[in-house]
Amino acid sequence: MSAKKYGLGIDAGGTYTDAVIMELDTGKVLEYRKSPTTQPDPSQGISSALETIDTRLLRQVSMVSLATTFATNAIVEDRGAEAGIILVGYDDVPQELPKTTRVLMVKGGHTVSGEEKEPLDIDVFEEQLDRFIEGLDAVAVTGFFSVRNPLHEIRVAEIIRKRYRLPVVRGHRLSARLNAIKRATTACWNARLIPLISDLIKAAQIVISDYKIDAPLMMVRGDGTLMSAQTAMDRPVDTLLSGPAASILGTRHLSGLDNALIVDMGGTTTDMASLAGGKVDIDPQGATVGKWKTHVEAAKVRTVGLGGDSLISLNSDRSLIVGPRRAIPLCVFAQKNPEVIGLLEKILRIMDRIPFGRIHPCSFYIQNRSPKETTGPNPADFKDSGLISEYLQYTDTDNWFAADKLKREERRGLLFRSSLTPTDLRVATGQFELGTRKAAQLGLSVFARHVNIEEAELIDAVEETISKKLCLETIAFLEEDKENAFSELIPYWFYSRIPDSGRVGLDLRVSLTAPVIGAGAPAATCLPKAFKPLGCRCVLPEAYDVSVAVGAVVGMVDRTFKAVIRPGMDGRYILHSEQSRKEFDSIKEAINCGEIVLKSLASDSMSTDYVKEPLFEFNVDEKTAQSKTGEHVYLETLLNLRATGRPDVQQLSGQDP
């Protein structure tokens, strides 16, 4: 009888790090644990999640798979490394790029047929390069129509690689689709995410080695499939929506349901996906995270900047806001920084005498790392406690702009913020046990007095804000083609459910046709109440709070490689692939060469991802159009090679992580 094989799934979330041990053959969950995610070093959180799992099981693990929301959260919060982008042959800088991105425009690029648009201006490029590179952590290079001919893009990238020790991203390697703007955005974010995901992978590998686990590391892509850690270091943008994709697989596995709305609430974001017939659609337009549109192949997921650790604050009109920014809950922060309790007590004593204005009374900041530039936070601002109170900073300096400076440094990742969150409200009221309850209770008292309402009213207002946001986002997600028709009616619907005696009104009802499957740590205390307005059942399967880690184990490697053949001059045919642009005398020759190229790319990729004997499925799709005379005109031929397989656990075992 053969020995059982075990898989270890890890979910590195913004708030919690989860670990689960499963039998690979049966899919049975044997043990699972949760631990707070630790920043800036995630290895402590991963190690804590593993330390109470049976070591005999850990040492028999033959596959480790990691899912993460690090990349998604970074984009939602507009964080990332200092990255620049080189645009070859672009006429203008795409407005869709992050506004702080350093950009270098270089003459060159190609046409839609792969012909040179104009010569690559190497001399001017090299003159400007040193100044452009200074202070950057990574560089992205993308050429106009590089998917039709990558030559200029490759040449620019090679020059940078030879002169600097920096990660260099090539846009055509990330996407074979047309759309130069989306490709530039995808390449830019890939560059910004490289240090973040590389640090996470290295931290996980250290922990795996410390626990004597003899298996390399896999990671979950945004479409729910797996890739090796090495692939993820090169293509970290592919981990966008990794957590939601793994959650889809995990909740389906745990619940056994084939039709449902999956809602995974984490610390920073809530992710929604529709499960129909046991399948989840891949977004044909590429992943959209927050306001950023990319070419990343990912599950069709709606990501909302709302979670258990969302910042509770006020708008300019003093209306309540929950999210999209994340803060460390006060109850968690106070465990390592108990002086916060004394500061909150002080604020509670003096807040009636000194007005707040735009200052947040519950926000505290602590340094993340040493700033690279002199414009970083002044160490003298941090007093003896090592942290800054936004409110006390203002009262000490009488400077209204002090809070703005703190928020700017937080966005750059130089500071961490702790403040009042929905998690604190649930801890304060005893619904949830986490950290130091007194800090949560004081934060609740301070903020309730700040908005001049009772604590119970504030809790109800926060819950209603969360419910409204989730319900309206659900309707927009499920009815996206009718979103404009719903947009004015639906907000009215939400409040029309509240009885208004003495007045005739409309009772509008909107209901889901399938249950909600909840996932994530805040799901039990938030989702059943939040989805009541949609009249649906909320299912919380066993191990729902570690569904992402479960999904990380049950995934498989599944990649599609693409090429296109288009008509050239004099009856010839041009093959455009990731490798190069080639011309042929016949369509048959072009197809045969395309299949060889794609199988070569697929074989290399599958080998890197530890798939020993992948299955290949090659498809040819000829596109034609009908002319006015009724003749069929040849347009192009699309070549697709799908490669699938499970990581070979026998192959994995015994290799260095």
Secondary structure as GFF3:
##gff-version 3
##sequence-region A 1 657
A	DSSP	beta_strand	6	12	.	.	.	ID=ss1
A	DSSP	beta_strand	16	23	.	.	.	ID=ss2
A	DSSP	beta_strand	29	36	.	.	.	ID=ss3
A	DSSP	alpha_helix	43	50	.	.	.	ID=ss4
A	DSSP	alpha_helix	55	58	.	.	.	ID=ss5
A	DSSP	beta_strand	61	68	.	.	.	ID=ss6
A	DSSP	alpha_helix	70	76	.	.	.	ID=ss7
A	DSSP	beta_strand	83	88	.	.	.	ID=ss8
A	DSSP	beta_strand	102	106	.	.	.	ID=ss9
A	DSSP	alpha_helix	122	133	.	.	.	ID=ss10
A	DSSP	beta_strand	138	143	.	.	.	ID=ss11
A	DSSP	alpha_helix	151	163	.	.	.	ID=ss12
A	DSSP	beta_strand	168	170	.	.	.	ID=ss13
A	DSSP	alpha_helix	171	174	.	.	.	ID=ss14
A	DSSP	alpha_helix	180	210	.	.	.	ID=ss15
A	DSSP	beta_strand	217	220	.	.	.	ID=ss16
A	DSSP	beta_strand	226	228	.	.	.	ID=ss17
A	DSSP	alpha_helix	229	234	.	.	.	ID=ss18
A	DSSP	three_ten_helix	236	239	.	.	.	ID=ss19
A	DSSP	alpha_helix	242	255	.	.	.	ID=ss20
A	DSSP	beta_strand	260	265	.	.	.	ID=ss21
A	DSSP	beta_strand	270	275	.	.	.	ID=ss22
A	DSSP	beta_strand	288	289	.	.	.	ID=ss23
A	DSSP	beta_strand	292	293	.	.	.	ID=ss24
A	DSSP	beta_strand	302	304	.	.	.	ID=ss25
A	DSSP	beta_strand	310	314	.	.	.	ID=ss26
A	DSSP	beta_strand	320	326	.	.	.	ID=ss27
A	DSSP	beta_strand	328	329	.	.	.	ID=ss28
A	DSSP	alpha_helix	330	336	.	.	.	ID=ss29
A	DSSP	alpha_helix	339	350	.	.	.	ID=ss30
A	DSSP	beta_strand	364	367	.	.	.	ID=ss31
A	DSSP	three_ten_helix	379	382	.	.	.	ID=ss32
A	DSSP	beta_strand	387	389	.	.	.	ID=ss33
A	DSSP	alpha_helix	390	397	.	.	.	ID=ss34
A	DSSP	alpha_helix	402	411	.	.	.	ID=ss35
A	DSSP	beta_strand	415	419	.	.	.	ID=ss36
A	DSSP	alpha_helix	422	428	.	.	.	ID=ss37
A	DSSP	alpha_helix	437	450	.	.	.	ID=ss38
A	DSSP	alpha_helix	455	478	.	.	.	ID=ss39
A	DSSP	three_ten_helix	480	482	.	.	.	ID=ss40
A	DSSP	alpha_helix	483	487	.	.	.	ID=ss41
A	DSSP	alpha_helix	489	496	.	.	.	ID=ss42
A	DSSP	beta_strand	516	519	.	.	.	ID=ss43
A	DSSP	alpha_helix	523	530	.	.	.	ID=ss44
A	DSSP	three_ten_helix	532	534	.	.	.	ID=ss45
A	DSSP	beta_strand	538	539	.	.	.	ID=ss46
A	DSSP	three_ten_helix	544	546	.	.	.	ID=ss47
A	DSSP	alpha_helix	547	554	.	.	.	ID=ss48
A	DSSP	beta_strand	557	567	.	.	.	ID=ss49
A	DSSP	three_ten_helix	569	571	.	.	.	ID=ss50
A	DSSP	beta_strand	573	576	.	.	.	ID=ss51
A	DSSP	beta_strand	581	584	.	.	.	ID=ss52
A	DSSP	alpha_helix	587	608	.	.	.	ID=ss53
A	DSSP	beta_strand	615	626	.	.	.	ID=ss54
A	DSSP	beta_strand	632	645	.	.	.	ID=ss55
A	DSSP	alpha_helix	649	652	.	.	.	ID=ss56
###
